[in-house]
Structure formats: C-alpha cells, structure tokens
Amino acid sequence: MEALKEFMRRVPQCVTVVTSYKDGEPHGMTVSSFTSVSANPPLVMVALERNTQTSRVVSETGFYAVNLLSHLQMEVSENFAYSPHDTRFEKVAYRVEGGRFPVIEGVLATLFCRVVKQVEAGDHVLYIGEVMGSETYIDEKPLVYLYRRYWTVKELA
C-alpha cells in the first residue's frame, strides 16, 4: 500500500469538488480521483470514499456535479476535504443548477452527471456518470495536487 501511495504522490491530479443535492441540502467533498472514461457516450468517473455522506447521497439520488477548482481555490479544496460535512457549504458561495447540482462560485467549469454505473472498489465506490451538460465559467489555471501540495500549471512548467 505504501508503494502505491508513493507512486500516486508523483501523479499530478486536478482538484475537483463533487457535489450532489438531496432534500434541499447540498453535499460535497474534495476529489482528485476523477477522469474521463468515454467521449461517445460522454462518460466520466469519480471515486468517492464509501462511508462518506456525499457518496451515500450520490448513490441515493443518482446525480452529481464535478466542480473544477481554479488555482485561487486552495481554501475551497481544504474546506471540502477537512471541514465537518454539515458546515462545508456555509463557507462558500454556491447555487443549485437544475434542482440537483450544487455549483460552487469561482470554479473554472462544472460537469452535470447522471450515474449510469456504480462499482464497489475497496474502500471507495466508483461512480461512472453520463455527462448531461457542462458549463465553463472562467478562464484561469486549474488547481493541481502533486507531492502532497497544491500547484498551479505555471509552477509546474
């Protein structure tokens, strides 16, 4: 397991916050395990820790949004990674798109997804989502996580 962690620390990963909405309440968590799966049909995958509130809500509702963080949003990432679940949205501005997708203000872009498959994988659940829509908001550099710290694309160059 330590060898895998050492390897993954060397893989640059974009930083996202996966969000969902249930019973009038937003839910979300920081996720770096996000990838495109297919262009036709448009599919993406996120890996969420199985025992998290966000994973349960995504499983129950069948919908999630992928909010791509900008290099200016390190605090947003930390908030959605470490703050108590029920206080995370108190610390950010957001809006709900389509009645089911919390979108965090200031993100670069958002994908709106419908779960088409769930796969149990160790202590995580892989949610493969069909992209129902997307929005691009600003043209900034993305936030990247590498070697246990945040970077911008410019710093990596």
Residue pairs with C-beta under 8 A, 6 or more apart in sequence:
9 146
9 147
9 148
10 146
10 147
11 146
12 144
12 145
12 146
12 151
12 156
13 32
13 33
13 34
13 144
13 145
13 146
14 32
14 34
14 68
14 69
14 142
14 143
14 144
14 145
15 30
15 32
15 69
15 73
15 77
15 142
15 143
15 144
15 145
15 150
16 30
16 31
16 32
16 34
16 46
16 66
16 67
16 68
16 69
17 28
17 29
17 30
17 31
17 67
17 69
17 76
17 77
17 80
17 104
17 107
18 28
18 29
18 31
18 34
18 46
18 48
18 54
18 58
18 64
18 65
18 66
18 67
19 26
19 27
19 28
19 54
19 64
19 65
19 67
19 94
19 101
19 102
19 103
19 104
20 26
20 27
20 28
20 54
20 57
20 58
20 61
20 63
20 64
20 65
20 100
20 101
20 102
21 27
21 57
21 61
21 63
21 96
21 99
21 100
21 101
21 102
22 57
22 60
22 61
26 89
26 94
26 96
26 102
27 53
27 54
27 57
27 58
27 85
27 102
28 54
28 67
28 80
28 88
28 89
28 102
28 104
29 48
29 49
29 52
29 54
29 80
29 81
29 85
29 88
30 77
30 78
30 80
30 81
31 46
31 47
31 48
31 66
32 145
33 46
33 47
33 124
34 44
34 45
34 46
34 47
34 66
35 44
35 45
36 43
36 44
37 43
37 44
37 45
37 128
41 130
42 130
42 131
43 116
43 128
43 129
43 130
43 131
44 66
44 111
44 113
44 128
44 129
44 131
45 126
45 127
45 128
45 129
46 64
46 66
46 126
46 127
46 129
47 121
47 124
47 125
47 126
47 127
48 54
48 55
48 58
48 124
48 125
48 127
49 55
49 123
49 124
50 120
50 123
50 124
50 125
51 123
52 85
53 85
54 85
55 125
58 64
58 115
58 127
59 115
59 118
59 125
59 127
61 100
62 114
62 115
63 100
63 101
63 112
63 113
63 114
63 115
64 101
64 113
64 115
64 127
64 129
65 97
65 101
65 102
65 103
65 110
65 111
65 112
65 113
66 110
66 111
66 113
67 103
67 104
67 107
67 110
68 107
68 108
68 109
68 110
68 142
69 76
69 77
69 104
69 107
69 108
69 142
69 143
70 106
70 107
70 108
70 138
70 140
70 141
70 142
70 143
71 140
71 141
71 142
71 143
71 144
71 150
71 152
71 153
72 106
72 140
72 143
73 104
73 106
73 107
73 143
74 143
74 150
76 92
76 104
76 106
77 143
77 145
77 150
79 88
79 91
79 92
80 88
83 91
89 102
92 104
92 105
93 104
93 105
93 106
94 102
94 103
94 104
94 105
95 102
95 103
95 105
96 102
96 103
97 103
97 110
97 112
97 135
98 112
101 110
101 112
103 110
103 135
106 137
106 138
107 137
107 138
108 136
108 137
108 138
108 139
108 140
108 142
109 134
109 135
109 136
109 137
110 134
110 135
110 137
111 129
111 131
111 133
111 134
112 131
112 132
112 133
112 134
112 135
113 127
113 129
113 130
113 131
113 132
114 129
114 130
114 132
115 127
115 128
115 129
116 128
116 129
116 130
117 127
117 128
118 125
118 126
118 127
118 128
119 125
119 126
119 128
141 152
141 153
141 154
142 152
142 153
143 150
143 151
143 152
144 150
144 151
144 152
144 153
144 156
145 151
146 156
